[in-house]
Amino acid sequence: MELDKLLKMTEKRPNMVFREKTLIHLKIFLDGYLSCRMDDENILPYELDFRHYFSRFIEEKFREEQATGSWDVYLMEKDDSWNLFFKLYDEFRSIDNPRLIGYVE
């Protein structure tokens, strides 16, 4: 199952996947999922972009300092962080080239 489909299912029915609907559980789950996809050499380019650039996107979005942590750390402190993650994921997916986030010549 691709990341987009997995996240849509998780957003609609989080209790089918997690005991508690928290970003910590989602982050751990996604890290394991993406690691397996990489190990199987079955990972799609947009999934790699998510793995490597979503935290940078969040940093830019909220103008946070870089070395603070990953996306889950930033979002846990925000109101309605679960729904905010899915909104920001959709926004991230609409970016043509996530590798250029924060790039300045």
N, C-alpha and C positions, 0 to 999 in steps of 0.2 A: 504494500500500500504506500502510495506517495505521501509526502509530508502534508500537502494541501488537503488531501482527503482525510488523513488522520486527524488534522487539526479541526476540520469541520465537524467530524464525528465527535471529537472530544469537547468541542464548544457546545454542541447540542446536548450531549449526554455525558457530562464529566463523571457522574457517579458510576458509570459502567467501567471506567478506567481507574478511578482513584477513590480511595476511602474518603479523603477530604479534598475539596476543590480549592487547592492552593497552588501558587506559582512555584513553590519549592518542589512539589510533586511533579508538576508539569515540566520543570527544568530538568529534573533527574530523568524523567521518562524520555524527554526529547534527546538528552545527551546519549542515553543508551540506544535509542532508535537510530540516531545519526551515526553513532559509532559502528553499529551493526551494518548499516548501509555502506559505510566506508570499507569495513572489513570484507564485505561481500563484493566490493567494487561495483556496487549497484546504485551509488548515490548520484542523484541528478544535479546539474549545475546550480539550480536555484536552491537546492538543499545545502550545498556547500556554501553558497552565498549567505544563507541564513546562519549557518554554523559560525562563519568567520566574520560576518559584517553586521549582524543584527544588533549586537551590543554597541558598536560604533554609531549606528543609526539612532539608537536610544540616547546615547551621549550627546549627539548633535541636536536631537529633538528637544532635550531638556537642558542643554548647555551645561552638562555635568563635566567634571574633570575626568580625564581618561582613566587613570589607574584606580578608580574606585571599585570596580567589580564588573560583573556581567549583567545582562539585561534584567534578570530576575531580582537582583539587588536594588536596581533603580526603581523597578515597578512595584515592588512590595510596599514601598512607602507611599504610593499614590492611592487615592480613593478609587474604589472599584477596580483594583488592579487586574483581576481576572478578565473582565470585559475589555479593559484598556489594552491588555496584551493582544487580544484578537483584533481589535481595531488597528493597532499599530502594526501588527503582522500584515494585515491587508494593505496598509499604506506602504510598508516596506516592499511588498511584492509588486507594487505598481511602479517602483523605481526601475528605470531602464538599466542602469549599471551600478549596483550597490557598491562595487569596489571603489567607486569614486567618492563615496561619502566622506566628507571632511577633507578631501584633497584640495590643496591650494598650490598653484604654480608659483 
